[in-house]
């Protein structure tokens, strides 16, 4: 039931303007979606485009199908296009059809809007971490991550905003069985001058050895501008099936699944919402 409620909140196929909502620090906020083809191609992407006159602030994604064998390789706000880009890939060959959904959180540009990134070196390390930091005087409103040249064998594990909302850290692990090639990891952040009521909210589920569905809600009168999540312990043996905002932009949801052959130890998932008036 918890999973059905979370997915029902995203019955969105076009811009979903927050009609009747209280005045926000960022005017004209909306949630826009896009989908990839439905087939068995090993890697797919979708880009949700913001309405004319608005900027991309953050976003998320969802994978339909995949049966624990498909995971995100990119969750990124593209400031040069005002799109939110989502890519996903099969860990290994998967014969059935699947689809990736992209969700963009859009709004009028807040003062000082800026998109920041940091990329690691490229090598065959089993895990990597990257931190993107906002310029002095600005605060984080959204996170993002991207794996380069992972060939489906590198799994995004976390996109974590700092407690002070000045930086975001992404981590990724090679999938079970490892990966011989060189790969790199990007951390992406969206920053702006401090927004009224800016607040980081999180929720934790676990630890246990079950799949996780967890949501974090913004306080009344505040809206989700960006989101993040982290999984403890599974180190490449659990993946995100979804990480997205609700249609009303008042909640974020993370769906974390053990890979196809499971993970015996206990682990947990925390989801973050970056909220503002």
Secondary structure, 3 states (H helix, E strand, C coil): CHHHHHHHCCCCCCCEECCCCCCCCCCCCEEEEEECCCECCCEEEEEEECCCCCEEEEEEEEEECCCCCEEEEEEEEECCCCEEEEEEEECCCCCCCEEEEEEEEEECCCCCCEEEEEECCCECCCEEEEEEECCCCEEEEEEEEEEECCCCCEEEEEEEECCCCCEEEEEEEECCCCCCCCEEEEEEEEEEECCCCCEEEEEEEEEECCCEEEEEECCCCCEEEEEEEEEECCCCCEEEEEEEECCCCCEEEEEEEECCCCCCCCEEEEEEEEEEC
